[in-house]
């Protein structure tokens, strides 16, 4: 189970997201906002490039709707993301450069969070996440 504290005086929950390189030999921390409304986790394009991910013409590109309009983003699969003491491997990420006036560089979205039970305590300014154990499906004879 992972646990971290957050600043309860801000307008959002900000967390460190550890993004690993393609070959898992290096990584970098990215300050992100916890965003249960975001379907996919996002990181800045310069972080993806610095860690060796291919954002060339061959990379999948989609158009997303943001609070400030539509935007084209590259879609990659990151070898490993770690947040709140827990990790997910081979996870889809949007490479998206957020406006400079925001104090975060990306978002931790649903596609990471859906694998955990999450407890956010505003009285203690803590978040705890616990991996959801997959239940085996028993097929009827």
C-alpha positions as CSV (number, residue, x, y, z in Angstrom):
1,X,0.0,0.0,0.0
2,X,1.3,3.4,-0.9
3,X,0.8,6.6,1.1
4,X,1.7,10.2,0.7
5,X,0.9,13.6,2.1
6,X,-0.3,16.6,0.1
7,X,-0.6,20.3,0.6
8,X,-4.2,20.9,1.8
9,X,-3.9,24.6,1.2
10,X,-3.8,24.4,-2.6
11,X,-6.6,24.2,-5.1
12,X,-5.6,20.7,-6.3
13,X,-3.8,17.7,-5.1
14,X,-0.2,17.7,-6.5
15,X,1.9,14.6,-6.5
16,X,5.3,13.5,-7.8
17,X,5.1,11.1,-10.7
18,X,8.2,9.0,-11.4
19,X,8.4,8.4,-15.1
20,X,10.9,5.6,-16.3
21,X,12.8,5.5,-19.5
22,X,12.0,3.0,-22.2
23,X,14.8,0.7,-21.0
24,X,14.1,1.3,-17.3
25,X,17.7,2.6,-16.8
26,X,16.7,6.2,-15.9
27,X,13.8,8.1,-14.7
28,X,12.6,11.6,-13.8
29,X,10.1,13.2,-11.4
30,X,7.2,15.2,-12.8
31,X,4.9,17.3,-10.7
32,X,1.3,16.3,-11.6
33,X,-2.2,17.0,-10.4
34,X,-4.4,14.1,-9.3
35,X,-7.3,14.3,-11.8
36,X,-10.0,11.7,-11.5
37,X,-11.7,13.4,-14.5
38,X,-8.8,12.8,-16.8
39,X,-9.1,9.5,-18.6
40,X,-5.4,9.2,-19.3
41,X,-2.3,10.3,-17.5
42,X,-0.3,13.0,-19.2
43,X,3.4,14.2,-19.1
44,X,5.2,16.9,-21.0
45,X,6.6,16.1,-24.4
46,X,10.1,17.2,-23.4
47,X,10.1,14.6,-20.5
48,X,9.1,11.8,-22.9
49,X,11.8,12.8,-25.4
50,X,14.5,13.1,-22.7
51,X,13.6,9.6,-21.5
52,X,14.0,8.2,-25.1
53,X,10.4,7.8,-26.2
54,X,9.7,8.1,-29.9
55,X,7.5,11.1,-30.7
56,X,8.2,11.1,-34.4
57,X,5.7,11.1,-37.2
58,X,5.2,7.3,-36.7
59,X,3.8,8.0,-33.2
60,X,0.1,7.8,-32.7
61,X,-1.5,11.2,-32.4
62,X,-5.1,12.0,-31.3
63,X,-7.1,15.1,-30.7
64,X,-8.4,15.7,-27.1
65,X,-10.8,18.2,-25.6
66,X,-9.3,20.3,-22.8
67,X,-10.7,23.2,-20.7
68,X,-9.1,25.6,-23.2
69,X,-10.2,23.9,-26.4
70,X,-9.0,21.0,-28.5
71,X,-5.4,19.9,-28.7
72,X,-3.4,17.3,-30.6
73,X,-1.3,15.0,-28.4
74,X,1.1,12.1,-29.0
75,X,0.2,8.8,-27.4
76,X,2.9,6.6,-26.1
77,X,3.3,3.6,-23.7
78,X,5.6,4.3,-20.8
79,X,7.6,1.4,-19.4
80,X,6.8,2.3,-15.8
81,X,5.0,5.0,-13.8
82,X,5.2,5.3,-10.1
83,X,3.0,7.5,-7.9
84,X,2.1,7.4,-4.2
85,X,4.5,4.5,-3.7
86,X,2.8,2.2,-6.3
87,X,3.7,1.4,-9.9
88,X,2.1,0.5,-13.2
89,X,4.0,-0.9,-16.2
90,X,3.5,-0.4,-19.9
91,X,0.9,2.3,-19.4
92,X,-0.6,4.6,-22.0
93,X,0.4,8.3,-21.6
94,X,-0.6,11.4,-23.5
95,X,2.3,13.8,-24.2
96,X,0.7,17.1,-23.6
97,X,2.3,20.4,-22.7
98,X,0.1,22.2,-20.2
99,X,-0.1,26.0,-20.1
100,X,2.8,27.6,-18.3
101,X,0.6,29.4,-15.8
102,X,-0.4,26.1,-14.2
103,X,1.9,24.9,-11.4
104,X,1.9,21.3,-12.6
105,X,3.4,19.6,-15.7
106,X,0.9,16.8,-16.1
107,X,-2.0,14.9,-14.6
108,X,-2.3,11.5,-12.9
109,X,-5.4,10.2,-14.6
110,X,-8.0,7.4,-14.4
111,X,-5.9,4.9,-16.4
112,X,-3.4,4.8,-13.5
113,X,-5.9,5.2,-10.7
114,X,-8.4,2.5,-11.8
115,X,-6.0,-0.2,-10.6
116,X,-6.2,0.9,-6.9
117,X,-8.6,1.5,-4.1
118,X,-8.0,5.1,-3.1
119,X,-8.5,6.9,0.2
120,X,-8.1,10.7,0.2
121,X,-8.2,12.2,3.7
122,X,-8.6,15.9,3.7
123,X,-8.5,16.0,7.5
124,X,-4.9,14.6,7.5
125,X,-3.9,15.7,4.0
126,X,-3.0,12.1,3.0
127,X,-3.7,9.8,0.2
128,X,-3.5,6.0,0.5
129,X,-3.7,3.6,-2.5
130,X,-3.9,-0.1,-2.4
131,X,-3.7,-2.3,-5.5
132,X,-7.0,-4.0,-6.3
133,X,-6.6,-7.7,-6.2
134,X,-7.9,-9.3,-9.4
135,X,-10.6,-11.8,-8.7
136,X,-10.4,-15.0,-10.6
137,X,-13.5,-15.7,-12.7
138,X,-15.0,-19.1,-12.1
139,X,-16.7,-20.5,-15.1
140,X,-19.8,-22.5,-14.6
141,X,-19.5,-26.1,-15.7
